[in-house]
Amino acid sequence: MRPLAFIDLETTGATATHDRITEIGIIEVDADGSVREWQQLVNPGILISPFIEQLTGISNEMVAGAPPFGAIAAETMKRLEGRLFIAHNARFDYGFLKSEFKRLDIVFRASVLCTVKLSRALFPEHRRHNLDSLIERHSLQAAARHRALADAQLIFQFWQKIHQERCSDEIEAALRAQNAHPSLPPHLDPGIVDELPEGPGVYIFHGENDRPLHVGRAKDIRQRVLSHFSDKPGKTGEGEIVQQVRRIDWIETAGEIGAQLRETTLLKALQPMSKRPAGPDDEACTWRLVDAGDGWLRPQLTALADIGSGPAMACYGLFKQAREAKTVLRALAESHHLCDMLLGLEEFRPGEACLGHRKRRCKGACVGQETYARHTVRLISALVGLKLVSWPFVGPALIREGEEAHLIDGWRYLGTARSDEELHALLDDRPPPFDRAIYKILAKQVGRMTALPRPAGSVEPGAETWHTGRIDTPEVAP
């Protein structure tokens, strides 16, 4: 029999990248059947919330004198090394241990077995497979629910019960199905399957000579990456690309906004083979209305690169190049009976009729049959569907997402920070050019933005040190 380890953790919350372990319970079962139990409280370094304290019975006072994870990391690794990692909802416990080891620059990798999935495979007639359901269904003896060793004992009891109630062939089939890995390319390290995180973020496939093959984003990186290597590739050509993969990188994010922003910037920077970005915005432009006198506002084509961080004037439309912008304006001229001369689509000749008027489309602002002011009102009405969201702040703003803060200025994504120091470094960097794809992401998130406060007494934005509002002050357990 392979050496086994039945594991349960108690934590300060559900997010492995942010929350911490408060207690570890491990039951070691050797090949000869001998059993050892180990339980250890852990000082998480952050406060345990009243909800978690009530759920687990582990208080801040209880962990105050306990060692931090770093002090017991070697002991934990020794008890798990070479054993099949068995836990209920195993990715949760495995993910937390991986994160704790990662903070110490230690790579932890193990073969994982989830008893939730095992229960579903062996007892498909039942809907629920949480630990409380297993206790009731299999008459397991719970000493103290939501304490690490007690829950690990329940998992071990379940393991013993199924070996009494089901034949070994049936159990082995369920185990093989759970541990079946997708067909990976020959040049890809199979250990990557156990490394992939289950949270949101972006991932990059690299081919020979580190050539970027594909950039994607996902709510669950592990699930999405493994889906690429399934027997049913999605898009045409995907199967050919994934067979070239030699390395996979990923960036975990606090949420979907961060994943979208990073994917967009990586697509532009890496130019992967599978998904070409829309192209450079060197010729991208927008329409602005400028005062031509006598109550007449005319559209002026403005390069997106020339838009300041906080445009005072309204902008209408995001266009790849001037030809596209003029095509859209001509269509509006026809549908709203506007004057080609006043729109700048043909040379202005005072007193002469524009081509549209000669075709009985223009209402005659060019020849005095309609006032400039009235034409301007109709022009604004025609453009309203193209109006871009104006930058609503004087200076930079933040979108807070979990423990991350995305720094934005004039619709330009400056980067993501997890500390005040990282945020100040982003403020010192040269801002990137305006990006249409980034704008489309951010324009939907205006309601989540908060202005970055300016220091008292500052006059001109950009000439001062901005306050960050502190994003890196975790509460420390006593």
C-alpha positions as CSV (number, residue, x, y, z in Angstrom):
1,M,0.0,0.0,0.0
2,R,1.2,3.5,-0.9
3,P,2.0,5.7,2.2
4,L,-1.0,8.1,2.7
5,A,-1.5,11.4,4.5
6,F,-5.0,12.5,5.5
7,I,-5.0,16.3,5.9
8,D,-7.3,19.0,7.1
9,L,-6.5,22.7,7.6
10,E,-8.3,25.5,9.5
11,T,-7.7,28.9,8.0
12,T,-8.6,32.6,8.4
13,G,-10.7,32.6,5.2
14,A,-11.2,31.0,1.8
15,T,-8.5,32.7,-0.3
16,A,-5.1,31.0,-0.3
17,T,-3.3,34.0,-1.7
18,H,-4.5,36.3,1.1
19,D,-5.7,34.2,4.1
20,R,-3.5,32.1,6.3
21,I,-3.5,28.7,8.0
22,T,-4.5,28.6,11.7
23,E,-4.3,24.8,12.4
24,I,-2.9,21.7,10.7
25,G,-4.1,18.2,11.3
26,I,-2.3,15.2,9.6
27,I,-2.8,11.5,9.9
28,E,0.0,9.5,8.4
29,V,-0.7,5.9,7.3
30,D,2.4,3.9,6.3
31,A,2.7,1.1,3.8
32,D,2.6,-1.4,6.7
33,G,-0.6,0.1,8.1
34,S,0.9,1.9,11.1
35,V,-0.8,5.2,11.9
36,R,0.5,8.5,13.4
37,E,-1.5,11.7,14.2
38,W,-0.2,15.2,14.3
39,Q,-2.0,18.5,15.2
40,Q,-0.5,22.0,15.3
41,L,-1.9,25.4,15.9
42,V,-0.3,28.1,13.7
43,N,-0.1,31.8,14.2
44,P,-1.4,33.2,10.9
45,G,0.0,36.7,11.4
46,I,-3.4,38.3,10.7
47,L,-6.5,38.6,12.7
48,I,-9.1,35.8,12.8
49,S,-12.5,37.2,12.2
50,P,-15.4,36.6,14.7
51,F,-17.2,34.5,12.1
52,I,-14.2,32.2,11.6
53,E,-13.5,32.1,15.3
54,Q,-17.1,31.0,15.9
55,L,-17.0,28.4,13.1
56,T,-13.7,26.7,14.1
57,G,-13.4,27.6,17.8
58,I,-9.9,28.9,17.2
59,S,-9.5,32.3,18.6
60,N,-6.8,35.0,18.3
61,E,-5.7,34.3,21.9
62,M,-5.2,30.6,21.1
63,V,-2.8,31.3,18.2
64,A,-1.0,34.2,19.8
65,G,1.7,31.9,21.3
66,A,1.7,29.4,18.4
67,P,4.6,29.2,15.9
68,P,4.2,30.8,12.5
69,F,4.1,28.5,9.5
70,G,7.8,29.1,8.7
71,A,8.7,27.5,12.0
72,I,6.9,24.3,11.3
73,A,7.4,24.2,7.5
74,A,10.1,21.5,7.7
75,E,8.1,19.3,10.0
76,T,5.0,19.7,7.8
77,M,7.0,18.8,4.6
78,K,8.6,15.8,6.4
79,R,5.1,14.4,7.3
80,L,3.7,14.9,3.7
81,E,6.7,14.1,1.5
82,G,6.2,10.9,-0.6
83,R,2.6,10.4,0.5
84,L,-0.7,10.6,-1.4
85,F,-2.3,13.9,-0.2
86,I,-5.9,13.0,0.7
87,A,-8.3,15.8,1.8
88,H,-12.0,16.7,1.5
89,N,-12.2,19.4,-1.2
90,A,-8.5,18.7,-1.6
91,R,-7.6,21.7,-3.8
92,F,-8.5,24.0,-0.9
93,D,-6.1,22.4,1.5
94,Y,-3.4,21.7,-1.1
95,G,-3.7,25.3,-2.4
96,F,-3.2,26.8,1.1
97,L,-0.2,24.6,1.8
98,K,1.4,25.5,-1.6
99,S,0.9,29.2,-0.9
100,E,2.4,29.0,2.6
101,F,5.4,27.1,1.2
102,K,5.7,29.5,-1.7
103,R,6.0,32.5,0.7
104,L,9.1,30.7,2.0
105,D,10.4,30.1,-1.5
106,I,9.8,26.3,-1.1
107,V,8.2,24.3,-3.9
108,F,5.6,21.9,-2.6
109,R,4.2,19.3,-4.9
110,A,2.2,16.1,-4.2
111,S,-0.2,13.7,-5.8
112,V,-3.6,14.7,-4.6
113,L,-6.8,12.8,-3.9
114,C,-10.1,14.5,-3.2
115,T,-12.6,12.6,-1.1
116,V,-15.5,14.8,-2.3
117,K,-14.8,13.6,-5.9
118,L,-14.3,10.0,-4.6
119,S,-17.6,10.1,-2.8
120,R,-19.4,11.4,-5.9
121,A,-17.9,8.6,-8.0
122,L,-18.8,5.8,-5.6
123,F,-22.2,7.1,-4.5
124,P,-23.6,9.0,-7.5
125,E,-27.2,8.5,-6.2
126,H,-26.6,11.0,-3.4
127,R,-26.7,14.8,-4.1
128,R,-24.6,16.0,-1.2
129,H,-21.0,15.0,-0.5
130,N,-19.8,17.5,2.1
131,L,-18.3,16.2,5.3
132,D,-21.5,16.5,7.4
133,S,-23.3,14.4,4.8
134,L,-20.6,11.8,4.9
135,I,-20.8,11.7,8.7
136,E,-24.6,11.0,8.6
137,R,-24.5,8.6,5.6
138,H,-21.6,6.5,6.8
139,S,-22.1,6.8,10.6
140,L,-18.7,8.5,11.1
141,Q,-17.7,9.5,14.6
142,A,-17.0,13.2,14.8
143,A,-15.0,14.3,17.9
144,A,-15.0,18.1,17.2
145,R,-16.1,19.4,13.8
146,H,-14.1,22.2,12.2
147,R,-10.9,21.3,14.1
148,A,-8.1,20.1,11.9
149,L,-7.2,16.8,13.4
150,A,-10.8,15.8,14.1
151,D,-11.8,16.5,10.5
152,A,-8.7,14.6,9.2
153,Q,-9.9,11.7,11.4
154,L,-13.3,11.8,9.7
155,I,-11.6,11.7,6.3
156,F,-9.6,8.6,7.4
157,Q,-12.8,7.0,8.7
158,F,-14.5,7.5,5.3
159,W,-11.5,5.9,3.6
160,Q,-11.8,2.9,5.9
161,K,-15.5,2.7,5.4
162,I,-15.4,2.6,1.6
163,H,-12.8,-0.2,1.7
164,Q,-15.2,-2.2,3.9
165,E,-18.3,-1.5,1.8
166,R,-17.0,-1.5,-1.8
167,C,-14.8,-3.9,-3.7
168,S,-11.2,-2.9,-4.4
169,D,-11.7,-2.9,-8.2
170,E,-14.5,-0.3,-7.9
171,I,-12.4,1.9,-5.7
172,E,-9.4,1.6,-8.0
173,A,-11.5,2.6,-11.0
174,A,-12.8,5.7,-9.2
175,L,-9.2,6.6,-8.2
176,R,-7.9,6.2,-11.7
177,A,-10.7,8.3,-13.1
178,Q,-9.9,11.1,-10.6
179,N,-6.2,11.0,-11.2
180,A,-6.5,10.8,-15.0
181,H,-4.5,13.7,-16.4
182,P,-5.1,15.2,-19.8
183,S,-2.8,14.3,-22.7
184,L,0.0,16.8,-22.4
185,P,2.5,17.6,-25.1
186,P,5.7,15.5,-24.9
187,H,7.9,18.5,-24.1
188,L,5.8,19.8,-21.2
189,D,6.6,18.9,-17.6
190,P,3.7,16.7,-16.3
191,G,4.3,18.2,-12.8
192,I,2.6,21.4,-14.1
193,V,-0.8,19.8,-13.5
194,D,-0.2,20.0,-9.8
195,E,1.2,23.5,-9.9
196,L,-1.7,25.3,-11.7
197,P,-3.7,27.6,-9.4
198,E,-7.5,27.4,-9.2
199,G,-8.2,31.1,-9.0
200,P,-8.5,33.9,-11.6
201,G,-5.7,35.3,-13.7
202,V,-3.9,35.0,-17.0
203,Y,-1.8,32.3,-18.4
204,I,0.8,32.2,-21.2
205,F,1.8,29.2,-23.4
206,H,5.4,29.3,-24.6
207,G,6.8,27.2,-27.5
208,E,10.3,26.5,-28.7
209,N,12.8,29.2,-27.9
210,D,10.2,30.7,-25.5
211,R,8.0,31.9,-28.4
212,P,4.6,33.1,-27.0
213,L,2.0,30.8,-28.5
214,H,-1.1,31.9,-26.6
215,V,-2.3,34.3,-23.9
216,G,-5.6,33.8,-22.2
217,R,-7.5,34.7,-19.0
218,A,-9.7,32.6,-16.8
219,K,-11.8,32.6,-13.6
220,D,-10.1,29.3,-12.8
221,I,-6.6,29.1,-14.4
222,R,-6.2,25.3,-13.7
223,Q,-9.5,24.4,-15.2
224,R,-9.1,26.6,-18.3
225,V,-5.5,25.5,-19.0
226,L,-6.3,21.8,-18.7
227,S,-9.3,22.3,-21.0
228,H,-6.8,23.2,-23.8
229,F,-5.3,19.7,-23.6
230,S,-8.6,17.8,-23.6
231,D,-9.6,15.4,-26.4
232,K,-12.0,18.1,-27.7
233,P,-10.0,21.2,-28.6
234,G,-12.2,24.3,-29.0
235,K,-11.1,26.6,-31.8
236,T,-9.7,25.6,-35.2
237,G,-6.0,25.2,-34.9
238,E,-5.9,25.1,-31.1
239,G,-4.8,21.4,-31.1
240,E,-1.8,22.3,-33.3
241,I,-0.8,25.1,-31.0
242,V,-1.1,23.2,-27.7
243,Q,1.1,20.4,-29.0
244,Q,3.9,23.0,-29.4
245,V,3.7,24.1,-25.7
246,R,6.9,23.7,-23.8
247,R,6.3,26.0,-20.8
248,I,3.3,27.5,-19.1
249,D,3.5,30.8,-17.1
250,W,0.6,32.4,-15.2
251,I,-0.2,35.5,-13.2
252,E,-2.8,35.1,-10.4
253,T,-5.1,38.1,-9.9
254,A,-7.5,39.1,-7.2
255,G,-10.4,39.1,-9.7
256,E,-11.7,39.3,-13.2
257,I,-10.9,43.0,-13.8
258,G,-7.2,42.5,-13.1
259,A,-7.3,39.4,-15.4
260,Q,-8.8,41.4,-18.2
261,L,-6.3,44.3,-17.8
262,R,-3.3,42.0,-17.7
263,E,-4.5,39.9,-20.7
264,T,-4.9,43.0,-22.8
265,T,-1.5,44.4,-22.0
266,L,0.2,41.0,-22.5
267,L,-1.5,40.5,-25.9
268,K,0.0,43.8,-27.0
269,A,3.4,43.1,-25.5
270,L,3.9,39.5,-26.5
271,Q,1.9,39.3,-29.8
272,P,1.2,35.5,-29.4
273,M,0.7,33.3,-32.4
274,S,-2.9,32.2,-31.6
275,K,-4.6,35.5,-30.7
276,R,-3.4,38.7,-32.4
277,P,-4.5,41.9,-30.7
278,A,-6.4,44.5,-32.7
279,G,-3.2,46.3,-33.7
280,P,-1.3,49.4,-32.6
281,D,-3.3,52.6,-31.9
282,D,-0.7,54.7,-33.7
283,E,-3.4,56.0,-36.1
284,A,-6.4,55.6,-33.7
285,C,-8.5,58.7,-33.4
286,T,-11.7,60.2,-32.1
287,W,-14.0,63.1,-32.9
288,R,-14.1,66.3,-30.8
289,L,-16.3,69.3,-31.3
290,V,-14.5,72.6,-31.6
291,D,-15.9,76.1,-31.7
292,A,-15.9,77.5,-35.3
293,G,-17.7,80.7,-34.3
294,D,-21.3,82.0,-34.7
295,G,-22.7,79.2,-32.6
296,W,-21.2,76.6,-35.0
297,L,-19.5,73.6,-33.6
298,R,-17.7,71.4,-36.0
299,P,-16.1,67.9,-35.6
300,Q,-12.3,67.8,-35.4
301,L,-10.5,64.6,-35.8
302,T,-8.0,64.1,-32.9
303,A,-5.4,61.4,-32.5
304,L,-5.9,59.3,-29.3
305,A,-2.3,59.8,-28.6
306,D,-3.0,63.5,-28.2
307,I,-5.7,63.1,-25.6
308,G,-4.6,64.3,-22.2
309,S,-5.1,62.5,-19.0
310,G,-8.3,64.3,-18.3
311,P,-9.9,65.6,-21.5
312,A,-11.9,68.8,-21.0
313,M,-13.8,68.3,-24.2
314,A,-16.2,65.4,-25.0
315,C,-14.9,62.7,-27.4
316,Y,-17.0,60.7,-29.8
317,G,-16.1,57.3,-31.1
318,L,-12.9,55.2,-31.0
319,F,-11.6,54.6,-34.6
320,K,-8.7,52.6,-35.9
321,Q,-7.8,55.3,-38.4
322,A,-9.1,58.5,-40.0
323,R,-10.8,56.7,-42.9
324,E,-13.0,54.8,-40.5
325,A,-13.9,57.9,-38.6
326,K,-14.9,59.8,-41.7
327,T,-17.0,56.9,-43.0
328,V,-19.0,56.9,-39.8
329,L,-19.4,60.7,-39.9
330,R,-20.7,60.5,-43.5
331,A,-23.2,57.9,-42.5
332,L,-24.4,60.2,-39.7
333,A,-24.6,63.1,-42.1
334,E,-26.9,61.1,-44.4
335,S,-29.1,59.7,-41.6
336,H,-29.5,63.0,-39.7
337,H,-29.5,65.4,-42.7
338,L,-26.4,67.2,-41.7
339,C,-24.3,69.6,-43.8
340,D,-21.1,68.1,-45.4
341,M,-19.4,71.5,-45.3
342,L,-20.1,72.2,-41.7
343,L,-18.9,68.7,-40.8
344,G,-15.6,69.3,-42.7
345,L,-16.3,66.5,-45.1
346,E,-15.9,68.9,-48.0
347,E,-14.3,72.3,-48.4
348,F,-16.3,75.2,-46.9
349,R,-17.4,77.7,-49.5
350,P,-19.6,80.5,-47.9
351,G,-22.9,80.9,-49.7
352,E,-22.6,77.8,-51.8
353,A,-24.6,74.6,-51.3
354,C,-22.9,71.4,-50.1
355,L,-23.2,68.2,-52.1
356,G,-25.7,66.9,-49.6
357,H,-28.0,69.9,-50.1
358,R,-27.8,69.6,-53.9
359,K,-29.0,66.0,-53.4
360,R,-31.8,67.3,-51.1
361,R,-30.3,65.6,-48.0
362,C,-28.8,68.5,-46.1
363,K,-31.4,70.9,-44.5
364,G,-29.4,73.9,-45.8
365,A,-27.3,75.3,-43.0
366,C,-24.6,75.9,-45.7
367,V,-26.9,78.3,-47.6
368,G,-28.7,80.0,-44.6
369,Q,-31.8,77.9,-44.7
370,E,-31.0,76.5,-41.2
371,T,-29.1,78.3,-38.4
372,Y,-25.7,77.1,-37.3
373,A,-27.0,76.7,-33.8
374,R,-29.8,74.5,-34.9
375,H,-27.4,72.4,-37.0
376,T,-25.1,72.1,-34.0
377,V,-28.0,70.8,-31.8
378,R,-28.8,68.1,-34.4
379,L,-25.1,67.2,-34.8
380,I,-24.7,66.7,-31.0
381,S,-27.9,64.5,-31.1
382,A,-26.4,62.5,-33.9
383,L,-23.1,61.9,-32.1
384,V,-24.6,61.1,-28.7
385,G,-24.5,57.3,-29.4
386,L,-20.7,57.6,-29.9
387,K,-19.9,59.7,-26.9
388,L,-17.1,58.3,-24.8
389,V,-17.2,58.4,-21.0
390,S,-15.2,61.4,-19.9
391,W,-12.4,60.9,-17.4
392,P,-14.2,61.9,-14.1
393,F,-11.2,62.7,-12.0
394,V,-8.4,65.3,-11.7
395,G,-5.4,63.0,-11.7
396,P,-5.2,59.2,-11.0
397,A,-7.8,56.8,-9.6
398,L,-7.9,53.4,-8.1
399,I,-10.0,50.3,-8.7
400,R,-9.7,48.1,-5.6
401,E,-10.2,44.4,-6.2
402,G,-9.4,42.1,-3.3
403,E,-5.9,42.8,-2.1
404,E,-5.0,44.5,-5.4
405,A,-5.3,48.1,-6.5
406,H,-5.4,48.9,-10.2
407,L,-4.0,52.4,-10.9
408,I,-5.7,54.3,-13.7
409,D,-5.1,57.8,-15.1
410,G,-7.0,59.2,-18.0
411,W,-8.2,55.7,-19.0
412,R,-4.6,54.6,-19.1
413,Y,-3.8,51.5,-17.1
414,L,-0.6,52.2,-15.1
415,G,-0.4,48.9,-13.4
416,T,-1.5,46.8,-10.4
417,A,-0.1,47.2,-6.9
418,R,-0.4,45.2,-3.7
419,S,1.5,47.7,-1.5
420,D,2.0,51.4,-1.1
421,E,5.6,51.0,-2.4
422,E,4.4,49.3,-5.6
423,L,1.8,52.0,-6.0
424,H,4.3,54.8,-5.7
425,A,6.6,53.1,-8.2
426,L,3.8,53.0,-10.7
427,L,3.1,56.7,-10.2
428,D,6.8,57.4,-11.0
429,D,6.6,55.5,-14.3
430,R,5.9,57.1,-17.6
431,P,2.2,56.5,-18.5
432,P,1.5,54.3,-21.5
433,P,-0.4,55.7,-24.5
434,F,-4.2,55.6,-24.7
435,D,-5.4,52.1,-25.6
436,R,-8.8,51.5,-27.1
437,A,-9.1,48.0,-25.6
438,I,-8.1,49.2,-22.1
439,Y,-10.7,52.0,-22.3
440,K,-13.5,49.6,-23.2
441,I,-12.7,47.5,-20.0
442,L,-12.3,50.5,-17.7
443,A,-15.3,52.5,-19.0
444,K,-17.6,49.7,-17.5
445,Q,-15.9,50.1,-14.1
446,V,-16.3,53.8,-13.5
447,G,-18.6,53.2,-10.5
448,R,-15.8,51.2,-8.8
449,M,-13.2,53.9,-9.2
450,T,-12.0,56.1,-6.3
451,A,-9.9,59.2,-6.8
452,L,-6.3,59.0,-5.5
453,P,-6.3,61.9,-2.9
454,R,-4.0,64.8,-3.5
455,P,-1.9,66.2,-0.8
456,A,-3.2,69.3,1.0
457,G,-2.0,72.5,-0.6
458,S,-1.1,71.0,-4.0
459,V,-2.0,73.0,-7.0
460,E,-1.2,71.2,-10.2
461,P,-1.9,67.5,-10.6
462,G,1.2,65.6,-11.6
463,A,3.6,67.9,-9.7
464,E,3.0,66.4,-6.3
465,T,3.3,63.2,-4.4
466,W,-0.1,61.5,-4.3
467,H,-1.5,59.9,-1.2
468,T,-2.2,56.2,-1.6
469,G,-4.7,55.6,1.1
470,R,-2.6,52.7,2.3
471,I,-3.4,49.3,0.7
472,D,-0.8,47.3,2.5
473,T,-1.7,47.4,6.2
474,P,-3.0,43.9,7.1
475,E,-4.3,43.5,10.6
476,V,-1.8,41.6,12.7
477,A,-2.8,39.0,15.2
478,P,-1.9,39.8,18.8
